[in-house]
Amino acid sequence: MSAPLMLGGIPIVLHAGAPDLSEEATGGNSLLRLSNGDAVKLTRWEKMTGSISAQGWMPPALDGLDYSAPLELRSTQISSMQSAGLVFTLPSTPRPDQAPWAFALIGEQWVDAPVDTVAGVSTVTAVAGASLYQVWWMPVYSVFATRPPRAQSSASATHSWSIAWQEA
């Protein structure tokens, strides 16, 4: 990956540790049962939440951020969609510094496929013999984050840190 993980405009350098990323959807939804027993899911909203953690030779240098305000998180965790079609409406905003990329399945091999993304819609150029297409992107989020808890080990000369975040 050429684009580094970034929080609040600060790139997290590899010397601060190779980050472990997690994210999951959270939302205002509930599952209701109708009188005949069928389930209906009601969703009012959905946002992402996650964490970043690492252990490296230096701290991540994020102490100067204002954690009381939303911060821009440029994730390096790949999001992806798959379809036999060529048009994909992305459910999250791709990073502005890393354009989405695509693959086409020909037989049992995935090959690069040209893709153009405008306003959150990725259009893949058809590849002869392809049966499926995938679009991959790295999302950017506006998040609330906590000041990272940290630990330092003089014995191993390492700095450990983690950040919890929720989409604003």
DSSP file (Angstrom, degrees, kcal/mol; ACC not computed):
  #  RESIDUE AA STRUCTURE BP1 BP2  ACC     N-H-->O    O-->H-N    N-H-->O    O-->H-N    TCO  KAPPA ALPHA  PHI   PSI    X-CA   Y-CA   Z-CA
    1    1 A M              0   0    0      0, 0.0    75,-0.0     0, 0.0     0, 0.0   0.000 360.0 360.0 360.0 132.5    0.0    0.0    0.0
    2    2 A S        +     0   0    0      2,-0.1    96,-0.0     1,-0.0     0, 0.0   0.753 360.0  75.4 -89.9 -25.4    1.4    3.4   -0.9
    3    3 A A  S    S-     0   0    0     73,-0.0     2,-0.1     1,-0.0     3,-0.1  -0.765  77.8-136.6 -92.4 126.7   -1.0    5.5    1.2
    4    4 A P        -     0   0    0      0, 0.0     2,-0.2     0, 0.0     9,-0.1  -0.421  27.3 -95.9 -78.8 156.2   -0.2    5.5    4.9
    5    5 A L        -     0   0    0      7,-0.4     7,-3.1    -2,-0.1     2,-0.4  -0.503  51.3-168.4 -61.5 135.2   -2.8    5.3    7.7
    6    6 A M  E     -AB  11  74A   0     68,-1.8    68,-2.5     5,-0.2     2,-0.4  -0.992  19.9-172.8-136.6 141.8   -3.6    8.8    8.8
    7    7 A L  E >  S-AB  10  73A   0      3,-2.1     3,-1.9    -2,-0.4    66,-0.2  -0.989  79.6 -12.2-132.4 124.3   -5.6   10.4   11.7
    8    8 A G  T 3  S-     0   0    0     64,-2.6    65,-0.1    -2,-0.4    -1,-0.1   0.814 129.2 -54.2  59.3  31.4   -6.3   14.1   11.8
    9    9 A G  T 3  S+     0   0    0     63,-0.6    -1,-0.3     1,-0.2    64,-0.1   0.427 112.4 120.2  83.9  -1.4   -3.8   14.7    9.0
   10   10 A I  E <   -A    7   0A   0     -3,-1.9    -3,-2.1    52,-0.0     2,-0.3  -0.863  59.5-137.9 -99.4 119.5   -1.0   12.9   10.8
   11   11 A P  E     -A    6   0A   0      0, 0.0     2,-0.9     0, 0.0    -5,-0.2  -0.570  13.9-132.9 -73.2 137.3    0.5    9.9    8.9
   12   12 A I        -     0   0    0     -7,-3.1    -7,-0.4    -2,-0.3    49,-0.1  -0.817  27.6-142.1 -92.6 107.9    1.2    7.0   11.2
   13   13 A V    >   -     0   0    0     -2,-0.9     3,-2.1    47,-0.2     4,-0.1  -0.314  16.9-116.8 -74.8 152.8    4.7    5.9   10.2
   14   14 A L  G >  S+     0   0    0      1,-0.3     3,-2.0     2,-0.2    43,-0.2   0.774 111.8  69.0 -60.9 -27.5    5.7    2.3   10.1
   15   15 A H  G 3  S+     0   0    0      1,-0.3    43,-1.6    41,-0.1    42,-1.6   0.716  91.5  61.7 -65.2 -18.5    8.3    2.9   12.9
   16   16 A A  G <  S-     0   0    0     -3,-2.1    -1,-0.3     1,-0.3    40,-0.3   0.440 127.6 -83.3 -83.1   0.0    5.2    3.4   15.2
   17   17 A G    <   -     0   0    0     -3,-2.0    -1,-0.3    -4,-0.1    39,-0.2  -0.044  43.7 -77.0 113.6 146.8    4.3   -0.2   14.4
   18   18 A A        -     0   0    0     37,-0.4    37,-0.2    -3,-0.1    -4,-0.1  -0.683  63.3-122.9 -73.4 114.9    2.4   -2.1   11.7
   19   19 A P        -     0   0    0      0, 0.0     2,-0.6     0, 0.0    35,-0.2  -0.316  13.3-146.7 -72.1 141.1   -1.2   -1.3   12.6
   20   20 A D  E     -C   53   0A   0     33,-3.3    33,-1.9    -2,-0.1     2,-0.4  -0.928  26.0-163.1 -97.3 124.0   -3.8   -3.8   13.3
   21   21 A L  E     +C   52   0A   0     -2,-0.6     2,-0.3    31,-0.2    31,-0.2  -0.862  15.2 175.9-113.9 142.8   -7.2   -2.4   12.1
   22   22 A S  E     +C   51   0A   0     29,-2.1    29,-1.6    -2,-0.4     2,-0.3  -0.993   2.7 170.8-138.4 148.5  -10.7   -3.5   12.9
   23   23 A E  E     +C   50   0A   0     -2,-0.3     2,-0.3    27,-0.2    27,-0.2  -0.983   1.2 172.3-152.7 150.1  -14.0   -2.0   11.9
   24   24 A E  E     -C   49   0A   0     25,-2.7    25,-2.4    -2,-0.3     2,-0.2  -0.987  34.6-101.7-153.7 156.0  -17.6   -3.0   12.1
   25   25 A A  E     -C   48   0A   0     -2,-0.3     2,-0.3    23,-0.2    23,-0.2  -0.567  33.3-177.2 -79.6 141.1  -21.0   -1.5   11.5
   26   26 A T  E     +C   47   0A   0     21,-3.3    21,-3.1    -2,-0.2     2,-0.3  -0.969  15.9 154.9-131.5 150.6  -23.1   -0.2   14.4
   27   27 A G  E     -C   46   0A   0     -2,-0.3     2,-1.3    19,-0.2    19,-0.2  -0.999  51.9 -93.7-168.3 168.2  -26.6    1.1   14.0
   28   28 A G  E    S+C   45   0A   0     17,-1.3    16,-3.5    -2,-0.3    17,-0.7  -0.737  71.8 127.5 -90.9  87.3  -30.0    2.0   15.3
   29   29 A N  E     -C   43   0A   0     -2,-1.3     2,-0.3    14,-0.2    14,-0.2  -0.958  34.3-171.8-141.4 160.1  -31.8   -1.1   14.1
   30   30 A S  E     -C   42   0A   0     12,-2.1    12,-2.8    -2,-0.3     2,-0.6  -0.991  23.6-126.1-149.6 153.7  -34.1   -3.7   15.6
   31   31 A L  E     -C   41   0A   0     -2,-0.3     2,-0.3    10,-0.2    10,-0.2  -0.903  30.7-171.5-103.4 120.1  -35.6   -7.0   14.4
   32   32 A L  E     -C   40   0A   0      8,-3.0     8,-2.9    -2,-0.6     2,-0.5  -0.843  15.0-137.8-113.1 149.6  -39.4   -7.1   14.7
   33   33 A R  E     -C   39   0A   0     -2,-0.3     6,-0.2     6,-0.2     5,-0.1  -0.905  15.0-140.9-107.2 132.0  -41.7  -10.1   14.2
   34   34 A L    >   -     0   0    0      4,-2.9     3,-2.1    -2,-0.5     6,-0.0  -0.304  37.6 -93.3 -79.6 172.4  -45.0   -9.7   12.4
   35   35 A S  T 3  S+     0   0    0      1,-0.3    -1,-0.1     2,-0.1    -2,-0.0   0.748 128.1  52.5 -62.3 -23.2  -48.1  -11.5   13.6
   36   36 A N  T 3  S-     0   0    0      2,-0.1    -1,-0.3     0, 0.0    -3,-0.0   0.400 122.2-105.4 -92.6   3.8  -47.3  -14.4   11.2
   37   37 A G  S <  S+     0   0    0     -3,-2.1    -2,-0.1     1,-0.3     2,-0.0   0.280  72.9 141.3  94.3 -11.0  -43.8  -14.8   12.6
   38   38 A D        -     0   0    0     -5,-0.1    -4,-2.9     1,-0.1     2,-0.3  -0.375  49.4-125.2 -64.5 143.2  -42.0  -13.2    9.6
   39   39 A A  E     -C   33   0A   0     -6,-0.2     2,-0.4    -2,-0.0    -6,-0.2  -0.710  23.5-171.5 -92.6 141.3  -39.0  -11.0   10.6
   40   40 A V  E     -C   32   0A   0     -8,-2.9    -8,-3.0    -2,-0.3     2,-0.6  -0.997  13.4-146.6-130.5 126.3  -38.7   -7.4    9.5
   41   41 A K  E     -C   31   0A   0     -2,-0.4     2,-0.6   -10,-0.2   -10,-0.2  -0.838   9.8-161.5 -97.1 123.9  -35.5   -5.5   10.2
   42   42 A L  E     -C   30   0A   0    -12,-2.8   -12,-2.1    -2,-0.6     2,-0.5  -0.913   8.7-174.2-104.3 122.8  -36.0   -1.8   10.8
   43   43 A T  E     +C   29   0A   0     -2,-0.6   -14,-0.2   -14,-0.2     3,-0.1  -0.975  17.0 172.5-122.2 123.6  -32.9    0.4   10.4
   44   44 A R  E    S-     0   0A   0    -16,-3.5     2,-0.3    -2,-0.5   -15,-0.1   0.785  71.4 -14.1 -94.9 -35.1  -32.8    4.0   11.3
   45   45 A W  E     -C   28   0A   0    -17,-0.7   -17,-1.3     2,-0.0    -1,-0.4  -0.984  52.9-156.8-161.6 160.9  -29.1    4.6   10.8
   46   46 A E  E     +C   27   0A   0     -2,-0.3     2,-0.3   -19,-0.2   -19,-0.2  -0.967  16.1 168.2-148.1 131.7  -25.7    2.8   10.5
   47   47 A K  E     -C   26   0A   0    -21,-3.1   -21,-3.3    -2,-0.3     2,-0.3  -0.855  31.8-109.7-133.2 167.9  -22.2    4.1   11.2
   48   48 A M  E     -C   25   0A   0     -2,-0.3   119,-3.3   -23,-0.2     2,-0.3  -0.752  28.7-178.9-102.3 150.5  -18.8    2.4   11.4
   49   49 A T  E     +CD  24 166A   0    -25,-2.4   -25,-2.7    -2,-0.3     2,-0.3  -0.963  16.5 136.2-140.4 156.1  -16.8    1.9   14.6
   50   50 A G  E     -CD  23 165A   0    115,-2.6   115,-2.7    -2,-0.3     2,-0.3  -0.959  35.3-111.9-174.4-168.9  -13.4    0.4   15.0
   51   51 A S  E     -CD  22 164A   0    -29,-1.6   -29,-2.1    -2,-0.3     2,-0.4  -0.981   7.8-155.7-148.1 157.5   -9.9    0.3   16.6
   52   52 A I  E     +CD  21 163A   0    111,-2.3   111,-3.0    -2,-0.3     2,-0.3  -0.999  21.0 169.3-132.7 132.5   -6.3    0.7   15.6
   53   53 A S  E     +CD  20 162A   0    -33,-1.9   -33,-3.3    -2,-0.4     2,-0.3  -0.992   1.1 158.5-144.3 153.6   -3.4   -0.8   17.6
   54   54 A A  E     - D   0 161A   0    107,-2.2   107,-2.3    -2,-0.3     2,-0.4  -0.983  28.2-142.8-162.8 166.9    0.3   -1.3   17.1
   55   55 A Q  E     + D   0 160A   0     -2,-0.3   -37,-0.4   -37,-0.2   105,-0.2  -0.965  39.4 143.9-139.9 121.5    3.6   -1.8   18.7
   56   56 A G  E     - D   0 159A   0    103,-2.7   103,-3.2    -2,-0.4   -40,-0.2  -0.762  61.1 -86.8-146.0-170.8    6.7   -0.1   17.3
   57   57 A W  S    S+     0   0    0    -42,-1.6   -41,-0.2    -2,-0.2   -42,-0.1   0.598 107.9  28.5 -83.1 -12.7   10.0    1.5   17.9
   58   58 A M  S    S-     0   0    0    -43,-1.6   101,-0.2   101,-0.2    -2,-0.1  -0.973  89.5 -97.2-143.9 157.7    8.5    5.0   18.3
   59   59 A P        -     0   0    0      0, 0.0   -42,-0.1     0, 0.0    -2,-0.1  -0.274  38.3-111.3 -70.6 164.6    5.1    6.5   19.5
   60   60 A P        -     0   0    0      0, 0.0   -47,-0.2     0, 0.0   -44,-0.1   0.565  38.4-130.6 -77.5  -6.9    2.5    7.4   16.9
   61   61 A A        +     0   0    0      1,-0.1     3,-0.2   -49,-0.1   -45,-0.0   0.892  65.0 131.2  62.8  44.0    2.9   11.2   17.6
   62   62 A L    >   +     0   0    0      1,-0.1     3,-1.3     2,-0.1    -1,-0.1   0.218  31.4 104.3-109.4  13.1   -0.8   11.8   17.9
   63   63 A D  T 3  S+     0   0    0      1,-0.2    -1,-0.1    84,-0.1    -2,-0.0   0.735  73.4  62.2 -68.9 -21.7   -0.7   13.8   21.2
   64   64 A G  T 3  S+     0   0    0     -3,-0.2    -1,-0.2     2,-0.1     2,-0.1   0.482  80.6 108.3 -83.6  -1.7   -1.3   17.2   19.4
   65   65 A L  S <  S-     0   0    0     -3,-1.3     2,-1.0     1,-0.1     6,-0.0  -0.438  74.2-122.3 -77.4 150.3   -4.7   16.2   18.0
   66   66 A D    >   -     0   0    0      1,-0.1     3,-1.3    -2,-0.1    -1,-0.1  -0.794  27.4-176.1 -90.8  98.5   -8.0   17.7   19.3
   67   67 A Y  T 3  S+     0   0    0     -2,-1.0    78,-0.2     1,-0.2    -1,-0.1   0.480  74.4  71.4 -78.0  -1.9   -9.9   14.6   20.4
   68   68 A S  T 3  S+     0   0    0      2,-0.1    -1,-0.2    76,-0.1    -2,-0.0   0.601  98.1  55.2 -86.2 -10.9  -12.9   16.7   21.3
   69   69 A A  S <  S-     0   0    0     -3,-1.3    76,-0.3     1,-0.1    74,-0.1  -0.781 101.7 -83.9-116.9 160.8  -13.7   17.3   17.6
   70   70 A P        -     0   0    0      0, 0.0     2,-0.3     0, 0.0    74,-0.2  -0.363  45.4-157.1 -61.9 144.2  -14.2   15.0   14.7
   71   71 A L  E     - E   0 143A   0     72,-3.4    72,-3.4    -4,-0.1     2,-0.5  -0.915  19.5-113.2-121.9 148.7  -11.0   13.9   13.0
   72   72 A E  E     - E   0 142A   0     -2,-0.3   -64,-2.6    70,-0.2     2,-0.6  -0.730  28.8-162.9 -82.5 125.1  -10.4   12.6    9.5
   73   73 A L  E     -BE   7 141A   0     68,-3.2    68,-2.6    -2,-0.5     2,-0.9  -0.944   5.7-166.1-109.5 114.9   -9.4    8.9    9.5
   74   74 A R  E     -BE   6 140A   0    -68,-2.5   -68,-1.8    -2,-0.6    66,-0.2  -0.851  22.2-156.8 -99.6  99.6   -7.8    7.8    6.2
   75   75 A S        -     0   0    0     64,-1.9    20,-0.1    -2,-0.9   -68,-0.0  -0.316  25.9-159.5 -77.9 155.7   -7.9    4.0    6.7
   76   76 A T        +     0   0    0     62,-0.1     2,-0.5     2,-0.1    -1,-0.1   0.278  60.8 113.7-110.9   4.4   -5.8    1.4    5.0
   77   77 A Q  S    S-     0   0    0     62,-0.1     2,-0.3     1,-0.1    -2,-0.1  -0.667  71.6-122.7 -77.6 126.5   -8.3   -1.3    5.7
   78   78 A I        -     0   0    0     -2,-0.5     2,-0.3    60,-0.2    60,-0.2  -0.516  22.9-164.3 -78.6 131.2   -9.6   -2.5    2.3
   79   79 A S  E     -H  137   0B   0     58,-3.3    58,-2.2    -2,-0.3     2,-0.3  -0.826  17.4-178.1-102.7 151.4  -13.3   -2.4    1.6
   80   80 A S  E     -H  136   0B   0     -2,-0.3     2,-0.3    56,-0.2    56,-0.2  -0.994  19.9-164.4-152.4 156.3  -14.6   -4.4   -1.4
   81   81 A M  E     -H  135   0B   0     54,-1.9    54,-2.0    -2,-0.3     2,-0.4  -0.969  10.1-156.9-137.6 152.5  -17.7   -5.2   -3.4
   82   82 A Q  E     +H  134   0B   0     -2,-0.3     2,-0.3    52,-0.2    52,-0.2  -0.991  22.3 145.3-134.6 141.2  -18.3   -8.0   -5.9
   83   83 A S  E     -H  133   0B   0     50,-2.3    50,-2.5    -2,-0.4    -2,-0.0  -0.980  53.4-124.0-163.4 159.5  -20.8   -8.3   -8.8
   84   84 A A  S    S+     0   0    0     -2,-0.3    -1,-0.1    48,-0.2    50,-0.1   0.634  94.8  82.3 -79.4 -15.8  -21.3   -9.7  -12.3
   85   85 A G  S    S-     0   0    0     48,-0.1    -2,-0.2     2,-0.1    48,-0.1  -0.256  79.8-132.1 -83.4 174.5  -22.2   -6.1  -13.2
   86   86 A L  S    S+     0   0    0     -2,-0.1    38,-3.0    37,-0.1     2,-0.5   0.524  80.3  76.9-105.7  -9.9  -19.9   -3.2  -14.0
   87   87 A V  E     -K  123   0C   0     36,-0.2     2,-0.4     2,-0.0    36,-0.2  -0.914  54.8-176.4-113.5 128.4  -21.3   -0.4  -11.8
   88   88 A F  E     -K  122   0C   0     34,-3.0    34,-3.0    -2,-0.5     2,-0.8  -0.983  17.5-153.1-126.2 123.1  -20.7   -0.3   -8.1
   89   89 A T  E     -K  121   0C   0     -2,-0.4    32,-0.2    32,-0.2    31,-0.1  -0.863  27.8-136.6 -93.3 109.6  -22.2    2.3   -5.7
   90   90 A L        -     0   0    0     30,-2.6    -9,-0.0    -2,-0.8    -2,-0.0  -0.451   5.7-148.6 -72.2 134.1  -19.7    2.5   -2.9
   91   91 A P  S    S+     0   0    0      0, 0.0     2,-0.3     0, 0.0    -1,-0.1   0.562  81.9  36.9 -80.6  -7.6  -21.2    2.5    0.6
   92   92 A S  S    S-     0   0    0     28,-0.1    49,-0.1    49,-0.0    -2,-0.0  -0.943  94.8 -94.4-138.6 162.8  -18.3    4.6    2.0
   93   93 A T        -     0   0    0     47,-0.5    47,-2.4    -2,-0.3     2,-0.1  -0.613  38.8-130.2 -79.7 127.2  -16.1    7.4    0.7
   94   94 A P  B     -M  139   0D   0      0, 0.0     5,-0.1     0, 0.0    -1,-0.1  -0.447  34.6 -91.6 -73.5 151.1  -12.8    6.4   -0.9
   95   95 A R    >   -     0   0    0     43,-3.0     3,-0.9     3,-0.2    43,-0.1  -0.334  28.2-136.4 -57.5 138.8   -9.6    8.1    0.2
   96   96 A P  T 3  S+     0   0    0      0, 0.0     3,-0.1     0, 0.0    -1,-0.1   0.732 103.7  50.3 -71.9 -19.9   -8.9   11.1   -2.1
   97   97 A D  T 3  S+     0   0    0      1,-0.2     2,-0.3     2,-0.0    -2,-0.1   0.364 111.6  48.5 -99.0   4.5   -5.2   10.1   -2.2
   98   98 A Q  S <  S-     0   0    0     -3,-0.9    40,-0.5    40,-0.1    -3,-0.2  -0.807  79.0-147.9-146.3  99.8   -5.8    6.4   -3.2
   99   99 A A        -     0   0    0     -2,-0.3    -4,-0.0    -3,-0.1    -2,-0.0  -0.309  30.0 -97.4 -67.6 148.7   -8.2    5.8   -6.0
  100  100 A P        -     0   0    0      0, 0.0     2,-0.3     0, 0.0    37,-0.2  -0.254  40.6-155.9 -58.4 154.1  -10.3    2.6   -6.0
  101  101 A W  E     -I  136   0B   0     35,-2.3    35,-3.3    -3,-0.1     2,-0.3  -0.898   4.2-148.0-132.9 162.9   -9.0   -0.3   -8.1
  102  102 A A  E     -IJ 135 113B   0     11,-0.7    11,-2.1    -2,-0.3     2,-0.3  -0.887   7.8-158.3-137.2 161.3  -10.7   -3.3   -9.7
  103  103 A F  E     -IJ 134 112B   0     31,-2.4    31,-2.4    -2,-0.3     2,-0.4  -0.959   8.1-151.1-135.0 151.9  -10.3   -7.0  -10.6
  104  104 A A  E     -IJ 133 111B   0      7,-2.8     7,-2.7    -2,-0.3     2,-0.7  -0.981  16.9-132.5-123.6 138.4  -12.0   -9.2  -13.1
  105  105 A L  E     +IJ 132 110B   0     27,-2.7    26,-2.6    -2,-0.4    27,-0.7  -0.820  25.0 178.4 -94.1 115.5  -12.4  -13.0  -12.7
  106  106 A I  E >   -IJ 130 109B   0      3,-3.0     3,-2.2    -2,-0.7     2,-0.6  -0.958  68.6 -44.7-117.3 111.6  -11.4  -14.9  -15.9
  107  107 A G  T 3  S-     0   0    0     -2,-0.6    24,-0.1    22,-0.5    -2,-0.0  -0.575 124.2 -28.0  65.9-115.0  -11.7  -18.6  -15.3
  108  108 A E  T 3  S+     0   0    0     -2,-0.6     2,-0.4    -3,-0.0    -1,-0.3   0.229 121.1  92.4-113.7  11.6  -10.1  -19.0  -11.9
  109  109 A Q  E <   -J  106   0B   0     -3,-2.2    -3,-3.0     2,-0.0     2,-0.5  -0.899  63.5-143.8-114.1 134.2   -7.7  -16.0  -12.1
  110  110 A W  E     -J  105   0B   0     -2,-0.4     2,-0.3    -5,-0.2    -5,-0.2  -0.833  25.7-176.6 -91.0 128.8   -8.3  -12.5  -10.9
  111  111 A V  E     -J  104   0B   0     -7,-2.7    -7,-2.8    -2,-0.5    -2,-0.0  -0.893  33.9 -90.0-123.5 154.6   -6.8   -9.9  -13.2
  112  112 A D  E     -J  103   0B   0     -2,-0.3    -9,-0.3    -9,-0.2    -1,-0.0  -0.317  42.9-165.7 -59.8 143.6   -6.5   -6.1  -13.0
  113  113 A A  E     -J  102   0B   0    -11,-2.1   -11,-0.7    21,-0.1     2,-0.1  -0.996  24.5-108.6-133.2 140.1   -9.4   -4.3  -14.6
  114  114 A P        -     0   0    0      0, 0.0    11,-2.7     0, 0.0     2,-0.3  -0.411  41.4-178.6 -65.4 141.4   -9.7   -0.6  -15.4
  115  115 A V  E     -L  124   0C   0      9,-0.2     2,-0.4   -15,-0.2     9,-0.2  -0.998  18.1-161.0-144.2 144.5  -12.1    1.4  -13.2
  116  116 A D  E     -L  123   0C   0      7,-2.2     7,-3.1    -2,-0.3     2,-0.5  -0.994  10.0-161.9-125.5 132.1  -13.2    5.0  -13.0
  117  117 A T  E     +L  122   0C   0     -2,-0.4     2,-0.4     5,-0.2     5,-0.2  -0.964  13.6 169.6-120.8 125.5  -14.8    6.4   -9.9
  118  118 A V  E >  S-L  121   0C   0      3,-2.3     3,-1.5    -2,-0.5    -2,-0.0  -0.992  70.6 -16.1-134.9 125.2  -16.9    9.6   -9.8
  119  119 A A  T 3  S-     0   0    0     -2,-0.4    -1,-0.1     1,-0.3     3,-0.1   0.862 129.2 -47.5  52.0  44.2  -19.0   10.8   -6.8
  120  120 A G  T 3  S+     0   0    0      1,-0.2   -30,-2.6   -31,-0.1     2,-0.5   0.558 115.0 111.5  78.7   8.6  -18.9    7.4   -5.1
  121  121 A V  E <   -KL  89 118C   0     -3,-1.5    -3,-2.3   -32,-0.2     2,-0.5  -0.968  50.6-159.9-118.2 119.8  -19.8    5.3   -8.1
  122  122 A S  E     -KL  88 117C   0    -34,-3.0   -34,-3.0    -2,-0.5     2,-0.5  -0.849   2.8-165.7-100.2 130.1  -17.2    3.0   -9.6
  123  123 A T  E     -KL  87 116C   0     -7,-3.1    -7,-2.2    -2,-0.5     2,-0.3  -0.966   8.6-153.1-117.7 118.0  -17.6    1.9  -13.2
  124  124 A V  E     - L   0 115C   0    -38,-3.0     2,-0.4    -2,-0.5    -9,-0.2  -0.685  18.7-121.1 -89.9 139.8  -15.4   -1.0  -14.3
  125  125 A T        -     0   0    0    -11,-2.7    -1,-0.0    -2,-0.3    -2,-0.0  -0.682  39.5-104.0 -78.4 131.2  -14.4   -1.4  -17.9
  126  126 A A        -     0   0    0     -2,-0.4     2,-0.5   -13,-0.1    -1,-0.1  -0.243  31.9-152.0 -57.8 139.0  -15.6   -4.8  -19.2
  127  127 A V    >   -     0   0    0    -22,-0.1     3,-2.1   -14,-0.1    -1,-0.1  -0.968  27.0-105.6-115.4 129.1  -12.9   -7.4  -19.6
  128  128 A A  T 3  S+     0   0    0     -2,-0.5     0, 0.0     1,-0.3     0, 0.0  -0.275 103.3   9.9 -56.3 128.7  -13.3  -10.1  -22.3
  129  129 A G  T 3  S+     0   0    0      1,-0.3   -22,-0.5   -23,-0.1    -1,-0.3   0.435  90.8 143.7  84.6   0.1  -14.2  -13.5  -20.7
  130  130 A A  E <   - I   0 106B   0     -3,-2.1    -1,-0.3   -24,-0.2   -24,-0.2  -0.526  27.6-179.5 -77.4 138.2  -14.8  -12.1  -17.2
  131  131 A S  E     +     0   0B   0    -26,-2.6     2,-0.3     1,-0.3    -1,-0.1   0.646  69.7  20.9-106.2 -23.1  -17.6  -13.6  -15.1
  132  132 A L  E     - I   0 105B   0    -27,-0.7   -27,-2.7     2,-0.0     2,-0.3  -0.962  62.4-155.4-142.7 158.3  -17.3  -11.4  -12.0
  133  133 A Y  E     -HI  83 104B   0    -50,-2.5   -50,-2.3    -2,-0.3     2,-0.4  -0.976   3.8-163.6-133.2 149.1  -15.8   -8.1  -11.0
  134  134 A Q  E     -HI  82 103B   0    -31,-2.4   -31,-2.4    -2,-0.3     2,-0.4  -0.990   4.1-158.9-129.6 142.7  -14.6   -6.7   -7.7
  135  135 A V  E     -HI  81 102B   0    -54,-2.0   -54,-1.9    -2,-0.4     2,-0.4  -0.984  12.0-168.4-117.6 132.6  -13.9   -3.1   -6.7
  136  136 A W  E     +HI  80 101B   0    -35,-3.3   -35,-2.3    -2,-0.4     2,-0.3  -0.912  12.5 161.3-118.6 145.9  -11.6   -2.4   -3.8
  137  137 A W  E     -H   79   0B   0    -58,-2.2   -58,-3.3    -2,-0.4   -38,-0.1  -0.984  37.0-123.6-155.9 161.0  -11.0    0.9   -2.0
  138  138 A M        -     0   0    0    -40,-0.5   -43,-3.0    -2,-0.3   -60,-0.2  -0.956  38.2-135.2-107.1 122.7   -9.6    2.4    1.2
  139  139 A P  B     -M   94   0D   0      0, 0.0   -64,-1.9     0, 0.0     2,-0.4  -0.331   8.1-147.9 -81.0 158.4  -12.3    4.5    3.0
  140  140 A V  E     -E   74   0A   0    -47,-2.4   -47,-0.5   -66,-0.2     2,-0.3  -0.987  21.9-174.9-119.6 135.4  -12.0    7.9    4.6
  141  141 A Y  E     -E   73   0A   0    -68,-2.6   -68,-3.2    -2,-0.4     2,-0.6  -0.914  30.1-130.8-128.2 153.3  -14.2    8.6    7.7
  142  142 A S  E     +E   72   0A   0     -2,-0.3    26,-3.4   -70,-0.2     2,-0.3  -0.947  49.4 174.8 -97.1 119.4  -14.9   11.6    9.9
  143  143 A V  E     -EF  71 167A   0    -72,-3.4   -72,-3.4    -2,-0.6     2,-0.5  -0.863  41.2-132.9-131.2 156.9  -14.5   10.1   13.4
  144  144 A F  E     - F   0 166A   0     22,-2.9    22,-2.3    -2,-0.3     2,-0.3  -0.945  38.4-176.4 -99.6 131.9  -14.5   10.7   17.1
  145  145 A A  E     - F   0 165A   0     -2,-0.5     2,-0.3   -76,-0.3    20,-0.2  -0.869  22.9-122.4-127.7 160.2  -11.5    9.0   18.6
  146  146 A T        -     0   0    0     18,-1.8    18,-0.1    -2,-0.3   -78,-0.0  -0.758  40.6 -95.0 -98.5 149.7  -10.1    8.6   22.1
  147  147 A R        -     0   0    0     -2,-0.3    17,-0.1     1,-0.1   -84,-0.1  -0.457  57.9-103.0 -59.0 130.5   -6.6    9.7   23.1
  148  148 A P        -     0   0    0      0, 0.0    15,-0.2     0, 0.0     2,-0.2  -0.371  24.7-131.3 -68.6 127.9   -4.6    6.6   22.6
  149  149 A P        -     0   0    0      0, 0.0    13,-1.2     0, 0.0     2,-0.3  -0.537  35.4-164.2 -66.7 144.0   -3.6    4.6   25.7
  150  150 A R  E     -G  161   0A   0     11,-0.2     2,-0.3    -2,-0.2    11,-0.2  -0.903  20.9-169.1-133.9 157.9    0.1    3.9   25.5
  151  151 A A  E     -G  160   0A   0      9,-2.4     9,-3.0    -2,-0.3     2,-0.4  -0.986   7.9-157.8-142.4 149.5    2.7    1.7   27.1
  152  152 A Q  E     -G  159   0A   0     -2,-0.3     2,-0.6     7,-0.2     7,-0.2  -0.997   1.8-159.8-131.3 131.4    6.5    1.8   26.8
  153  153 A S  E  >> -G  158   0A   0      5,-2.6     5,-1.4    -2,-0.4     4,-1.0  -0.938   8.8-173.6-113.4 113.7    8.8   -1.1   27.4
  154  154 A S  T  45S+     0   0    0     -2,-0.6    -1,-0.1     2,-0.2     5,-0.0   0.825  87.1  60.3 -70.6 -30.4   12.4   -0.3   28.1
  155  155 A A  T  45S+     0   0    0      1,-0.2    -1,-0.2     3,-0.1    -2,-0.0   0.896 120.6  23.4 -64.9 -40.8   13.3   -4.0   28.0
  156  156 A S  T  45S-     0   0    0      2,-0.1    -1,-0.2     0, 0.0    -2,-0.2   0.414 101.2-127.1-106.2   1.2   12.2   -4.4   24.4
  157  157 A A  T  <5 +     0   0    0     -4,-1.0     2,-0.3     1,-0.2    -3,-0.2   0.907  64.2 133.6  53.9  47.0   12.6   -0.7   23.3
  158  158 A T  E   < - G   0 153A   0     -5,-1.4    -5,-2.6     2,-0.0     2,-0.4  -0.896  50.1-146.3-127.6 157.8    9.0   -0.7   22.0
  159  159 A H  E     -DG  56 152A   0   -103,-3.2  -103,-2.7    -2,-0.3     2,-0.4  -0.990  15.5-163.1-119.4 127.3    6.0    1.6   22.3
  160  160 A S  E     +DG  55 151A   0     -9,-3.0    -9,-2.4    -2,-0.4     2,-0.3  -0.887  18.0 160.6-110.0 143.0    2.5    0.1   22.3
  161  161 A W  E     -DG  54 150A   0   -107,-2.3  -107,-2.2    -2,-0.4     2,-0.3  -0.986  17.0-168.5-156.0 160.4   -0.7    2.1   21.6
  162  162 A S  E     -D   53   0A   0    -13,-1.2     2,-0.4    -2,-0.3  -109,-0.3  -0.990   5.8-157.8-153.7 151.7   -4.3    1.8   20.5
  163  163 A I  E     -D   52   0A   0   -111,-3.0  -111,-2.3    -2,-0.3     2,-0.4  -0.998   5.1-156.2-132.8 130.6   -7.1    4.1   19.4
  164  164 A A  E     -D   51   0A   0     -2,-0.4   -18,-1.8  -113,-0.2     2,-0.3  -0.880  23.2-179.5-100.4 140.4  -10.8    3.4   19.5
  165  165 A W  E     -DF  50 145A   0   -115,-2.7  -115,-2.6    -2,-0.4     2,-0.4  -0.973  19.4-165.4-141.1 155.0  -13.0    5.4   17.0
  166  166 A Q  E     -DF  49 144A   0    -22,-2.3   -22,-2.9    -2,-0.3  -117,-0.2  -0.998  35.8-105.2-137.6 138.0  -16.6    5.9   16.0
  167  167 A E  E       F   0 143A   0   -119,-3.3   -24,-0.3    -2,-0.4  -120,-0.0  -0.381 360.0 360.0 -61.3 134.8  -17.8    7.5   12.8
  168  168 A A              0   0    0    -26,-3.4    -1,-0.2   -97,-0.2   -25,-0.1   0.476 360.0 360.0 -70.2 360.0  -19.2   11.0   13.6
